[in-house]
């Protein structure tokens, strides 16, 4: 149950990072690095999500 909650939290964080990146893209000037930082956070969160999914499937907790 905890694993499913962690997967859901990672997915929600990825969606929030996408929304933040879109906001930064629309509002910031060209010298701002917030969009790049948002992309880096999204990449790390995606790797965490993939690791959680792999862990869950290998242990048999997800299917």
Order of alpha helices (4+ residues) and beta strands (2+ residues): alpha-alpha
